[in-house]
Amino acid sequence: MTEDVAVGDVWRMRRRHPCGGWEWRVYRVGADIGIACLECGRRVMLERRRFEQRAGARVAAGS
C-alpha cells in the first residue's frame, strides 16, 4: 500500500459491513489498525497486513 494510514482517516473498504456501511474511520495505528464503522459505530482491530488487503481507497484525510 503506497498511502500511509493515520488516525482520523476515513477509508472505504472493499466489502460492505453487515450494517450496510462502506466507510470506516481509523482510531488507532500501530502493528494493528483500529477502525470504526461510520454507519453503526462498530469498532474492529485488524492486523496491518489484513487492513491493507481489505481497504479500498481513502475517502478523507484526518484532522
Gaussian input, Z-matrix of N, CA and C with variables (Angstrom, degrees):
# hf/3-21g

backbone

0 1
 N
 C     1     B1
 C     2     B2     1     A1
 N     3     B3     2     A2     1     D1
 C     4     B4     3     A3     2     D2
 C     5     B5     4     A4     3     D3
 N     6     B6     5     A5     4     D4
 C     7     B7     6     A6     5     D5
 C     8     B8     7     A7     6     D6
 N     9     B9     8     A8     7     D7
 C    10    B10     9     A9     8     D8
 C    11    B11    10    A10     9     D9
 N    12    B12    11    A11    10    D10
 C    13    B13    12    A12    11    D11
 C    14    B14    13    A13    12    D12
 N    15    B15    14    A14    13    D13
 C    16    B16    15    A15    14    D14
 C    17    B17    16    A16    15    D15
 N    18    B18    17    A17    16    D16
 C    19    B19    18    A18    17    D17
 C    20    B20    19    A19    18    D18
 N    21    B21    20    A20    19    D19
 C    22    B22    21    A21    20    D20
 C    23    B23    22    A22    21    D21
 N    24    B24    23    A23    22    D22
 C    25    B25    24    A24    23    D23
 C    26    B26    25    A25    24    D24
 N    27    B27    26    A26    25    D25
 C    28    B28    27    A27    26    D26
 C    29    B29    28    A28    27    D27
 N    30    B30    29    A29    28    D28
 C    31    B31    30    A30    29    D29
 C    32    B32    31    A31    30    D30
 N    33    B33    32    A32    31    D31
 C    34    B34    33    A33    32    D32
 C    35    B35    34    A34    33    D33
 N    36    B36    35    A35    34    D34
 C    37    B37    36    A36    35    D35
 C    38    B38    37    A37    36    D36
 N    39    B39    38    A38    37    D37
 C    40    B40    39    A39    38    D38
 C    41    B41    40    A40    39    D39
 N    42    B42    41    A41    40    D40
 C    43    B43    42    A42    41    D41
 C    44    B44    43    A43    42    D42
 N    45    B45    44    A44    43    D43
 C    46    B46    45    A45    44    D44
 C    47    B47    46    A46    45    D45
 N    48    B48    47    A47    46    D46
 C    49    B49    48    A48    47    D47
 C    50    B50    49    A49    48    D48
 N    51    B51    50    A50    49    D49
 C    52    B52    51    A51    50    D50
 C    53    B53    52    A52    51    D51
 N    54    B54    53    A53    52    D52
 C    55    B55    54    A54    53    D53
 C    56    B56    55    A55    54    D54
 N    57    B57    56    A56    55    D55
 C    58    B58    57    A57    56    D56
 C    59    B59    58    A58    57    D57
 N    60    B60    59    A59    58    D58
 C    61    B61    60    A60    59    D59
 C    62    B62    61    A61    60    D60
 N    63    B63    62    A62    61    D61
 C    64    B64    63    A63    62    D62
 C    65    B65    64    A64    63    D63
 N    66    B66    65    A65    64    D64
 C    67    B67    66    A66    65    D65
 C    68    B68    67    A67    66    D66
 N    69    B69    68    A68    67    D67
 C    70    B70    69    A69    68    D68
 C    71    B71    70    A70    69    D69
 N    72    B72    71    A71    70    D70
 C    73    B73    72    A72    71    D71
 C    74    B74    73    A73    72    D72
 N    75    B75    74    A74    73    D73
 C    76    B76    75    A75    74    D74
 C    77    B77    76    A76    75    D75
 N    78    B78    77    A77    76    D76
 C    79    B79    78    A78    77    D77
 C    80    B80    79    A79    78    D78
 N    81    B81    80    A80    79    D79
 C    82    B82    81    A81    80    D80
 C    83    B83    82    A82    81    D81
 N    84    B84    83    A83    82    D82
 C    85    B85    84    A84    83    D83
 C    86    B86    85    A85    84    D84
 N    87    B87    86    A86    85    D85
 C    88    B88    87    A87    86    D86
 C    89    B89    88    A88    87    D87
 N    90    B90    89    A89    88    D88
 C    91    B91    90    A90    89    D89
 C    92    B92    91    A91    90    D90
 N    93    B93    92    A92    91    D91
 C    94    B94    93    A93    92    D92
 C    95    B95    94    A94    93    D93
 N    96    B96    95    A95    94    D94
 C    97    B97    96    A96    95    D95
 C    98    B98    97    A97    96    D96
 N    99    B99    98    A98    97    D97
 C   100   B100    99    A99    98    D98
 C   101   B101   100   A100    99    D99
 N   102   B102   101   A101   100   D100
 C   103   B103   102   A102   101   D101
 C   104   B104   103   A103   102   D102
 N   105   B105   104   A104   103   D103
 C   106   B106   105   A105   104   D104
 C   107   B107   106   A106   105   D105
 N   108   B108   107   A107   106   D106
 C   109   B109   108   A108   107   D107
 C   110   B110   109   A109   108   D108
 N   111   B111   110   A110   109   D109
 C   112   B112   111   A111   110   D110
 C   113   B113   112   A112   111   D111
 N   114   B114   113   A113   112   D112
 C   115   B115   114   A114   113   D113
 C   116   B116   115   A115   114   D114
 N   117   B117   116   A116   115   D115
 C   118   B118   117   A117   116   D116
 C   119   B119   118   A118   117   D117
 N   120   B120   119   A119   118   D118
 C   121   B121   120   A120   119   D119
 C   122   B122   121   A121   120   D120
 N   123   B123   122   A122   121   D121
 C   124   B124   123   A123   122   D122
 C   125   B125   124   A124   123   D123
 N   126   B126   125   A125   124   D124
 C   127   B127   126   A126   125   D125
 C   128   B128   127   A127   126   D126
 N   129   B129   128   A128   127   D127
 C   130   B130   129   A129   128   D128
 C   131   B131   130   A130   129   D129
 N   132   B132   131   A131   130   D130
 C   133   B133   132   A132   131   D131
 C   134   B134   133   A133   132   D132
 N   135   B135   134   A134   133   D133
 C   136   B136   135   A135   134   D134
 C   137   B137   136   A136   135   D135
 N   138   B138   137   A137   136   D136
 C   139   B139   138   A138   137   D137
 C   140   B140   139   A139   138   D138
 N   141   B141   140   A140   139   D139
 C   142   B142   141   A141   140   D140
 C   143   B143   142   A142   141   D141
 N   144   B144   143   A143   142   D142
 C   145   B145   144   A144   143   D143
 C   146   B146   145   A145   144   D144
 N   147   B147   146   A146   145   D145
 C   148   B148   147   A147   146   D146
 C   149   B149   148   A148   147   D147
 N   150   B150   149   A149   148   D148
 C   151   B151   150   A150   149   D149
 C   152   B152   151   A151   150   D150
 N   153   B153   152   A152   151   D151
 C   154   B154   153   A153   152   D152
 C   155   B155   154   A154   153   D153
 N   156   B156   155   A155   154   D154
 C   157   B157   156   A156   155   D155
 C   158   B158   157   A157   156   D156
 N   159   B159   158   A158   157   D157
 C   160   B160   159   A159   158   D158
 C   161   B161   160   A160   159   D159
 N   162   B162   161   A161   160   D160
 C   163   B163   162   A162   161   D161
 C   164   B164   163   A163   162   D162
 N   165   B165   164   A164   163   D163
 C   166   B166   165   A165   164   D164
 C   167   B167   166   A166   165   D165
 N   168   B168   167   A167   166   D166
 C   169   B169   168   A168   167   D167
 C   170   B170   169   A169   168   D168
 N   171   B171   170   A170   169   D169
 C   172   B172   171   A171   170   D170
 C   173   B173   172   A172   171   D171
 N   174   B174   173   A173   172   D172
 C   175   B175   174   A174   173   D173
 C   176   B176   175   A175   174   D174
 N   177   B177   176   A176   175   D175
 C   178   B178   177   A177   176   D176
 C   179   B179   178   A178   177   D177
 N   180   B180   179   A179   178   D178
 C   181   B181   180   A180   179   D179
 C   182   B182   181   A181   180   D180
 N   183   B183   182   A182   181   D181
 C   184   B184   183   A183   182   D182
 C   185   B185   184   A184   183   D183
 N   186   B186   185   A185   184   D184
 C   187   B187   186   A186   185   D185
 C   188   B188   187   A187   186   D186

   B1=1.4559
   B2=1.5194
   B3=1.2819
   B4=1.4534
   B5=1.5199
   B6=1.3188
   B7=1.4571
   B8=1.5316
   B9=1.3270
   B10=1.4563
   B11=1.5188
   B12=1.3209
   B13=1.4610
   B14=1.5250
   B15=1.3260
   B16=1.4604
   B17=1.5254
   B18=1.3212
   B19=1.4649
   B20=1.5243
   B21=1.3251
   B22=1.4538
   B23=1.5225
   B24=1.3398
   B25=1.4665
   B26=1.5193
   B27=1.3130
   B28=1.4625
   B29=1.5254
   B30=1.3302
   B31=1.4662
   B32=1.5127
   B33=1.3133
   B34=1.4622
   B35=1.5345
   B36=1.3300
   B37=1.4608
   B38=1.5311
   B39=1.3151
   B40=1.4646
   B41=1.5324
   B42=1.3343
   B43=1.4618
   B44=1.5144
   B45=1.3124
   B46=1.4608
   B47=1.5321
   B48=1.3253
   B49=1.4633
   B50=1.5309
   B51=1.3327
   B52=1.4686
   B53=1.5284
   B54=1.3277
   B55=1.4661
   B56=1.5285
   B57=1.3226
   B58=1.4548
   B59=1.5215
   B60=1.3254
   B61=1.4652
   B62=1.5185
   B63=1.3145
   B64=1.4703
   B65=1.5239
   B66=1.3339
   B67=1.4645
   B68=1.5262
   B69=1.3333
   B70=1.4517
   B71=1.5180
   B72=1.3454
   B73=1.4687
   B74=1.5247
   B75=1.3265
   B76=1.4626
   B77=1.5247
   B78=1.3464
   B79=1.4609
   B80=1.5201
   B81=1.3345
   B82=1.4558
   B83=1.5193
   B84=1.3306
   B85=1.4613
   B86=1.5223
   B87=1.3056
   B88=1.4571
   B89=1.5137
   B90=1.3366
   B91=1.4632
   B92=1.5292
   B93=1.3311
   B94=1.4583
   B95=1.5187
   B96=1.3186
   B97=1.4596
   B98=1.5203
   B99=1.3231
   B100=1.4587
   B101=1.5185
   B102=1.3322
   B103=1.4601
   B104=1.5251
   B105=1.3208
   B106=1.4652
   B107=1.5246
   B108=1.3355
   B109=1.4584
   B110=1.5268
   B111=1.3140
   B112=1.4651
   B113=1.5239
   B114=1.3293
   B115=1.4661
   B116=1.5371
   B117=1.3433
   B118=1.4706
   B119=1.5292
   B120=1.3420
   B121=1.4562
   B122=1.5162
   B123=1.3148
   B124=1.4606
   B125=1.5237
   B126=1.3358
   B127=1.4621
   B128=1.5174
   B129=1.3351
   B130=1.4615
   B131=1.5262
   B132=1.3238
   B133=1.4632
   B134=1.5299
   B135=1.3228
   B136=1.4632
   B137=1.5234
   B138=1.3338
   B139=1.4555
   B140=1.5275
   B141=1.3202
   B142=1.4615
   B143=1.5278
   B144=1.2939
   B145=1.4661
   B146=1.5311
   B147=1.3315
   B148=1.4597
   B149=1.5321
   B150=1.3464
   B151=1.4661
   B152=1.5283
   B153=1.3220
   B154=1.4644
   B155=1.5236
   B156=1.3361
   B157=1.4702
   B158=1.5269
   B159=1.3216
   B160=1.4684
   B161=1.5200
   B162=1.3278
   B163=1.4586
   B164=1.5116
   B165=1.3294
   B166=1.4548
   B167=1.5105
   B168=1.3286
   B169=1.4603
   B170=1.5190
   B171=1.3289
   B172=1.4582
   B173=1.5149
   B174=1.3220
   B175=1.4773
   B176=1.5153
   B177=1.3308
   B178=1.4593
   B179=1.5267
   B180=1.3147
   B181=1.4554
   B182=1.5118
   B183=1.3321
   B184=1.4673
   B185=1.5025
   B186=1.3398
   B187=1.4639
   B188=1.5113
   A1=107.86
   A2=116.13
   A3=120.35
   A4=112.35
   A5=117.82
   A6=120.85
   A7=110.49
   A8=115.60
   A9=120.32
   A10=109.15
   A11=114.96
   A12=121.32
   A13=107.54
   A14=117.60
   A15=121.91
   A16=109.59
   A17=115.33
   A18=120.81
   A19=108.87
   A20=115.99
   A21=121.67
   A22=113.55
   A23=117.49
   A24=120.09
   A25=110.41
   A26=116.52
   A27=122.49
   A28=107.07
   A29=115.89
   A30=122.22
   A31=110.43
   A32=116.52
   A33=122.39
   A34=106.14
   A35=116.71
   A36=121.08
   A37=110.23
   A38=115.83
   A39=120.94
   A40=112.35
   A41=115.91
   A42=120.02
   A43=110.35
   A44=115.43
   A45=121.96
   A46=110.10
   A47=116.62
   A48=122.69
   A49=107.66
   A50=119.88
   A51=121.06
   A52=114.89
   A53=118.33
   A54=120.87
   A55=111.52
   A56=117.22
   A57=121.15
   A58=113.88
   A59=117.62
   A60=121.03
   A61=112.76
   A62=115.87
   A63=122.89
   A64=111.78
   A65=117.07
   A66=120.63
   A67=112.45
   A68=115.11
   A69=123.46
   A70=109.78
   A71=117.42
   A72=122.80
   A73=108.65
   A74=116.77
   A75=122.75
   A76=108.53
   A77=116.77
   A78=119.91
   A79=112.64
   A80=118.54
   A81=121.68
   A82=108.52
   A83=116.78
   A84=122.08
   A85=108.44
   A86=115.77
   A87=122.64
   A88=106.89
   A89=116.93
   A90=120.20
   A91=108.76
   A92=115.66
   A93=122.06
   A94=108.01
   A95=115.89
   A96=120.78
   A97=108.20
   A98=116.64
   A99=122.11
   A100=109.33
   A101=115.86
   A102=120.62
   A103=109.73
   A104=116.09
   A105=122.19
   A106=108.53
   A107=116.27
   A108=121.89
   A109=109.09
   A110=116.73
   A111=120.20
   A112=112.28
   A113=117.55
   A114=121.94
   A115=111.29
   A116=116.25
   A117=119.63
   A118=113.87
   A119=117.68
   A120=120.44
   A121=115.02
   A122=118.63
   A123=122.50
   A124=109.71
   A125=116.68
   A126=121.47
   A127=109.26
   A128=115.91
   A129=122.42
   A130=108.76
   A131=116.21
   A132=121.32
   A133=107.91
   A134=116.27
   A135=121.80
   A136=109.40
   A137=116.10
   A138=119.22
   A139=107.18
   A140=116.58
   A141=120.45
   A142=111.48
   A143=118.07
   A144=122.14
   A145=111.50
   A146=116.30
   A147=120.45
   A148=111.15
   A149=116.49
   A150=119.89
   A151=109.98
   A152=116.98
   A153=121.04
   A154=111.74
   A155=117.23
   A156=120.99
   A157=111.08
   A158=116.97
   A159=121.04
   A160=114.65
   A161=117.72
   A162=120.19
   A163=111.25
   A164=115.39
   A165=120.61
   A166=109.97
   A167=116.44
   A168=121.15
   A169=109.67
   A170=115.54
   A171=120.24
   A172=108.56
   A173=116.23
   A174=121.66
   A175=109.61
   A176=117.42
   A177=120.80
   A178=109.22
   A179=116.45
   A180=121.08
   A181=110.18
   A182=115.01
   A183=120.58
   A184=112.62
   A185=114.88
   A186=120.33
   A187=111.65
   D1=128.49
   D2=-175.57
   D3=-84.58
   D4=-26.03
   D5=-177.70
   D6=-87.43
   D7=144.74
   D8=175.49
   D9=-84.24
   D10=148.36
   D11=179.02
   D12=-100.12
   D13=131.80
   D14=179.97
   D15=-132.19
   D16=152.78
   D17=177.28
   D18=-60.28
   D19=133.99
   D20=179.66
   D21=98.27
   D22=-15.78
   D23=177.84
   D24=-65.24
   D25=148.85
   D26=174.57
   D27=-111.80
   D28=126.70
   D29=-178.36
   D30=-119.62
   D31=141.11
   D32=172.83
   D33=-95.40
   D34=123.26
   D35=-177.87
   D36=-86.34
   D37=163.15
   D38=-178.06
   D39=-71.43
   D40=-28.65
   D41=178.98
   D42=-118.70
   D43=150.97
   D44=178.91
   D45=-76.56
   D46=142.87
   D47=173.84
   D48=-72.75
   D49=150.94
   D50=179.58
   D51=-53.94
   D52=-24.89
   D53=178.37
   D54=-76.35
   D55=-12.53
   D56=179.73
   D57=106.77
   D58=-5.97
   D59=-178.62
   D60=-83.14
   D61=147.88
   D62=177.61
   D63=-107.97
   D64=-27.22
   D65=-169.65
   D66=-103.97
   D67=141.83
   D68=-176.30
   D69=-131.97
   D70=142.70
   D71=177.04
   D72=-103.69
   D73=133.85
   D74=178.60
   D75=-78.12
   D76=127.44
   D77=177.93
   D78=-117.47
   D79=-8.98
   D80=178.85
   D81=-151.41
   D82=138.28
   D83=178.05
   D84=-130.87
   D85=134.28
   D86=179.00
   D87=178.99
   D88=-143.02
   D89=174.58
   D90=-63.56
   D91=-35.69
   D92=173.30
   D93=-109.02
   D94=153.86
   D95=178.20
   D96=-116.29
   D97=126.34
   D98=178.31
   D99=-95.33
   D100=129.69
   D101=178.79
   D102=-129.78
   D103=150.97
   D104=179.42
   D105=-126.57
   D106=131.29
   D107=178.95
   D108=-67.52
   D109=132.22
   D110=-179.89
   D111=-76.97
   D112=-17.19
   D113=-179.16
   D114=-82.58
   D115=-52.24
   D116=-173.40
   D117=-113.41
   D118=-12.85
   D119=178.89
   D120=87.99
   D121=1.00
   D122=179.64
   D123=-59.77
   D124=133.85
   D125=-179.97
   D126=-108.72
   D127=135.89
   D128=-176.05
   D129=-136.49
   D130=143.77
   D131=173.10
   D132=-107.90
   D133=129.20
   D134=177.97
   D135=-123.78
   D136=144.23
   D137=171.33
   D138=-62.25
   D139=147.26
   D140=-177.69
   D141=-54.26
   D142=-42.99
   D143=-179.78
   D144=-61.18
   D145=-43.96
   D146=179.48
   D147=-67.10
   D148=-38.61
   D149=176.65
   D150=-59.88
   D151=-45.48
   D152=-179.28
   D153=-61.49
   D154=-33.98
   D155=178.29
   D156=-71.19
   D157=-36.64
   D158=-173.14
   D159=-92.31
   D160=-18.80
   D161=-177.86
   D162=-73.91
   D163=137.90
   D164=176.26
   D165=-89.63
   D166=-79.19
   D167=-178.27
   D168=-145.61
   D169=153.49
   D170=175.93
   D171=-75.02
   D172=132.00
   D173=-179.80
   D174=-91.83
   D175=-45.28
   D176=-178.36
   D177=-148.66
   D178=145.44
   D179=177.43
   D180=-80.44
   D181=156.46
   D182=-178.60
   D183=-72.16
   D184=172.47
   D185=-178.06
   D186=-84.46

